């Protein structure tokens, strides 16, 4: 007789492992199966080398509305609560930086920054400050001011920024889930799911070596491959995946925290920012967001690319001016030879005016691929995470999480929403009191 788990989770990044942690720690679930194609948790999008290590939102993404900022902030605030609790690893997961800011250069950007400060940032971050005095700015980030033309106007929104090792966070979630020896909690690494099929007792998961597993409820949090898995089950037909590669440059360490730049309206990718690396060894600049044929860094997948082909992809990039312009610009930054010089001239020196060209180096060891969902009917690019099915349906015991940036920041919030659906579908109990002792007020589902 087939061994059936209560819940199977495909993908052990921050979202998948957070879901497993909340299930095992705060519900009476009896069995959970984790499936991961890599050799350990947090190795793809959650690895700190593939993302900017930012705990969103810290107020630096000016394309967010106050409503979106509030929602992401509530979820991301759960990370330090976790890291500093008995479950977490404190400094190994979250670190405070010496500064955090959004930089505006020139009168037009300063005016825009001021408007966004009052309309968008201040309502969510009451301790944020608008600053224009260069001497005061230099106390926070000396290299922002050093070497800048005397008549060049700048302004900043001063914020508090944290950096997070999301890979370590994922591994911590896994470790805590495995503590429950009274439950059947199994982790299968180097296990790639090839096919999902609906069966009478739930879902049958076929893996690459010919084996299979079954579960009553299925959580898919497989990064760029989530939409492909969802479509196997008749979900997500209105969406197409838009994979975007983020690449970085580095210099010697000159930035104390995080310096974000002017964010273009209508673009679901962060503008170039400069970040202190986790160990402080270098300053990282980027990302340059460019379309890619790959769904994971340095791993071409021709079949997935062909299956995902849709006229909407090209039409969206061409028809939306803001998207088209930033794609063209970032493609130019990625060109061999001249790309580095263009990035140095127009992006790196905007943040650090005195940076020598010789100090700016391509950093192939950093960066990764994020997949943005595009609604084929509306041509809308989804900003951040969303879950399929978008409207829960009776008998459809699936949560398929699309969670590009800032998905990892909201991993515990996304997981909480997953668990709320799972407990309802499987008739499980959730320990609200125990949860609020760690995380405070329950998130809105």
Secondary structure as UniProt FT lines:
FT   STRAND          4..10
FT   HELIX           14..26
FT   STRAND          31..35
FT   TURN            45..46
FT   TURN            48..50
FT   TURN            62..63
FT   HELIX           66..83
FT   TURN            86..87
FT   HELIX           90..92
FT   STRAND          94..96
FT   STRAND          100..105
FT   HELIX           107..116
FT   HELIX           117..121
FT   TURN            122..124
FT   TURN            126..127
FT   STRAND          129..131
FT   HELIX           134..140
FT   HELIX           142..145
FT   TURN            146..147
FT   TURN            150..151
FT   STRAND          154..159
FT   STRAND          162..164
FT   HELIX           166..177
FT   TURN            178..179
FT   TURN            181..182
FT   STRAND          184..188
FT   STRAND          193..199
FT   TURN            200..201
FT   STRAND          202..207
FT   TURN            208..209
FT   STRAND          212..220
FT   HELIX           223..225
FT   HELIX           226..232
FT   TURN            233..234
FT   TURN            237..238
FT   STRAND          239..252
FT   STRAND          258..261
FT   TURN            265..266
FT   STRAND          273..276
FT   TURN            278..279
FT   STRAND          282..291
FT   TURN            297..298
FT   HELIX           302..308
FT   HELIX           311..319
FT   HELIX           321..333
FT   TURN            336..337
FT   HELIX           338..343
FT   HELIX           344..348
FT   HELIX           349..351
FT   TURN            353..354
FT   HELIX           357..359
FT   STRAND          361..362
FT   TURN            364..365
FT   STRAND          368..375
FT   TURN            376..378
FT   STRAND          386..388
FT   TURN            394..395
FT   STRAND          398..402
FT   TURN            405..410
FT   HELIX           411..426
FT   HELIX           432..439
//
